[in-house]
Amino acid sequence: MLNFLFVGNNSKDFGKLNLYLNEHYGSISVQICSNHEELFDLLYKNLPDVILIEHCFNGNKGSDLCNAIKNKFVSEHVPVVMITERQTSSEERIKGLMAGADSIISKPIEKTELVAITNLMLRIKDAEEKLRKKNKELKLQVIRTLNELEIKEKKYSSMFDAAANIIILIGRDKKIEEWNKTAETIFEINKQSVIGKDFEIFLTNKVMRADIHERFSKKNEDEEKKEYQINIKTSSGKKYQILWTISHITDSNHQLSAIMVIGQDVSSRVQEEQERKRSEAKLRSNYLFLNTLINTIPSPVYYKDTDGKYLGCNSEYAKFYNLKPEQIIGKFIKDLTLPEFAKNIEKEDNQIFKSGIKQAKEIATKDHEGNDQYYIINKTAFIKPDKSIGGLVGVMTDITKMKRMEDALRESEMFFKGITDSANDAIILADNQNKIHFWNNAAETLFGFKKEEIMHKSLFQTILKGSNEYELSKSIWELSKQSKKDAHANIIEINVLHKNRIHFFAEFSISKIELHTKNFIIIIAKNISTRKQTEQALRDAKDKAEEADRLKSSFLSNMSHEIRTPMNAIVGFSQLLGNSAIDEKKRQVFIEQINLNSESLLKLIEDIIYVSKIEAGKIEIKETMVLINSVLDELHTSFTEHKRRMGKEFLDLKLIKSIDNNNFSILTDIQRFKQIMSNLIGNALKFTEAGSVSFGYEIYDQNSLLFFVKDTGLGINPAKIEYVFDRFTKVSAGKTKLYGGTGLGLSITQHLVELLGGKIWVESVENKGSDFFFLLPYQGTQQELIVETQFKSDDLNTNLEDKTILIAEDEQMNYFFLQEALSATGVKIIWAKNGLEAVNYITTNLQIDLVLIDMKMPVMDGYEATAKIKKLKPLMPVIAQTAYAMPDEQKKGYLAGCDFYLSKPIDPTLLIETIQKYINPKV
């Protein structure tokens, strides 16, 4: 039953309205309100379908009351019709519309007009309610009209024109009667051009047209609303997605008088829905990426919910319990370890769940073979979008090697102390003020002074008392700087004083040492006898022990920092990616930082492993013919991307090649060569904040190639340049900026260069840059030409829509690259994930025109697969693609039957030209 509210004090007019509405709608509910105070009580008790307000009553203005109704949440969507006197001015009518009135009707009131307006109000209200429930809100806004509203002449055009949606009125003659401003804007056709025209000219969708025709053919049937979502394209090329609603307009006799078509632009909503689906796909992709990332981390990683249940872990953590990851997910710690251990772990986890405070502790355990293992466990809470604690993440760092190094260091210290305390010769350490800092037991015996008596006293106030302090001190320090090539160059015989004032001659072996940036001299003193060699060996052992102490302490401290720094970024940004509120731009930045820090952590681990291999003497050199220009091109491409990710796009990365021949090759180990160049280029980019980094080679002489990496970066202090290739040494240009690193890279690089039969050196000017050079053996005849035919795409057919290519590639990302590179040709693609699948496709599919095959694949590699394909179909074109930049690999591919060879990274243009050449051969 429809519910109407009449607001005013003219009972005669309202009686007439009641009669008209009863006649048209049958039984209705009518409430009458004659004062402002009781109006909103009625609205809250029983919300009407339509409100009719007198323009003036009891001193109240209908426009003010309408404004109050429209500003109430409970009644803002109820249609309001304002009843005015005929003589009311246009300004008052406009004011009423601006106050929120949905329509205006003038006295005397005609039944047809009242019913039409009421029907329109109900339909608009009904459409609004339906669209709101579907989250497809339809907002009808009434705008200021500047022209006088002539109700009889212009009907309801002002209301139509003010609507935010398309409103089209089709008369019974199937001609367009109304065409509002929104329709003009979206269709780009003005009202004068469409009024009186057949609706089919403009509403061209066949389904909508059929529906409208059917409605006109069933004139007396009840209204049936329908919705259509249809794409339209304007004459200017703009595209819209419109949600159309078609409904009847009937007269007082329920006869169809017109059809109203309302169209809502839902383009943005559809776009948002598509964006949501893309975002969900990205989230799924990110989840898979993060899961893969966690599994590539060499340290055990796990995460739990606040109940202590495992949500996930990587394979390294599962190995810790000799299980698989899927056997851990969903379990609790008590299911994995002994009750006494599980209880302590649960207690620690609960503290994190309550407070969110990070925890770090060291544990000792044994591996499955009974060997001692040591770990540092870092646990931290992860926060959900609502700021509550969602669980914790734990990372276990294996410090077994570090522990063993600490034990070795303690043993070394004890060994050194044992040596010095048990030495028969006096050992003295003095600073550049000649004050004594070390005095061993033998020195007490030799000179008679106890440690506590002589420490921090001057040599010239004790054992050298009475000597010419200035001249002797100068001689001692100059002597300490002399070369050790001459066995006696740093030895001096001197008259010394015993505590009991007895003078005797002693032989001083003098050397200089730098400790904590200060210069000291070490004096090994003895009576002139036969123990010179023993003293020298003791001094050397002492030097090495102290240097080892300093370097290892520095290394352990630096390693802790270098591991924790990228791990902090990886864990931190991984957690931030879980926040759905961050925008896409930030998400990409976070992923970029995870990738960059993962590479940094991997490089650190590789350096440590490589040093271990060097220590064990297990570095092997495998010399092959290497296409040196191809390798350098690959490095240039890789580090161009690397410097972008470092945020250094402004740096100019230059490649300089002395020989312009793609087939120029030398005999060397490709992996070691790439490792050398990568270390040097990476260092140059890291320490260069402005300018350029250039690398390349030139002919040095008949037997050598000179490779170089030059930068315009920080440069090296001349006093420190001799230490740049020392292991664990980091040479900094100052404290204005800290640079990461373990101090192993250049040491490894020097070792590799020497293994390849060359030598390396550096030239640098502080604050202007550094130039690293290294020589590698080269014979002028070391060139092996492999001619690759060049094609011109002008002579080839670029349309491959009727062709089919089989791509044999095990790496998904490589396949996606090839698929995208060939997308413009229209060629059909079949994907084989290994050599065996490729052979099977050739056997069963007669429509394949060409095979693009990777040489390194699982199950069956590209060489074997090519041989089998050529045996089955000798005329089938086979193009090889590989990451190996060596001539012997190309020869192997041609011998297997390949028609052509493409080296990675593949140029998309060359790829298309090559395929076009072999898939459309000239007759």
Buried (B, 14 or more C-beta within 10 A) or exposed (E): EBBBBBBBBBEEBBEBBBEBBEEBBEEBEBBBBBEBEEBBEBBEEEBBBBBBBBBBBEEBBBBEBBBBBBEEEEBEBBBBBBBBEEEBEEEBBBBBBBBBBBBBBBBEBBBEBBBBBBBBBBBBBBBBEBBEEEEBEBEBEBBEBEEEBEBEEBBBBBBBBBBBBBBBBBBEEBBBBBBBBBBBEBBEBEBEBBEEBEBEEBBEBEEBEEBBEEBBEEEEEEBEEEBBEBEBEEEEEEEBBBBBBBBBBBBBEBEBBBBBBBBBBBBEBBEEEEEEEEEEEEBEEBEEBBEEBBBEBEBBBBBBBBEBBBBBBBBBBBBBBEBEBEBBBEBBBBEBBEEEBBEEBBEBBEEBBEEBEEBEEEEEEEEEEEEEBBBBBBBBBBBEEEEEBBBBBBBBBBBBEBBEBBEEBEEBBEEBEEBBEEBBBBBBBBBEEBBBEBBBBBBBEBBBBEEEEBEEBBBBEBBBBEBEBEEBBEBBBEBBEEEEEEEEEBBBEBEBBBBEEEEEEBBBBBBBBEBEEEEBBBBBBBEEEEBBEBBBEBBEBBEEBBBBBBBBEBBBEBBBEBBBBBBEBBBBBBBBBBEEEBEEEBBEBBBBBBBBBBBBBBBBEEBBEBBEEBEEEEBEEEBBBBBBBBBBBBBBEEBEEBBEEBEBEEBEBEBEBEBEEBBBBBBBBBEBBBBBBBBBBBBBBBBBEEBBBBBBBEEBEEEBBBBBBBBBBBBBBEEBBEBBBBBBBBBBBEEEEEEBBBBBBBBBBBBBBEBBEBEBBBBBEBEEBBBBBBBBBBEEEBBBEEEBEEBEEEEBEEEBEEBBBBBBBBEEEBBEBBBEBBEEBEBBBBBBBBBBBBBEBBEEEEEBBBBBBBBBBEEBBBBBBBBBBBEEBEEBBBBBBBBBBBBEBBBBBBEBBBBBBBBBEBEBEBBBBBBBBBBBEEE
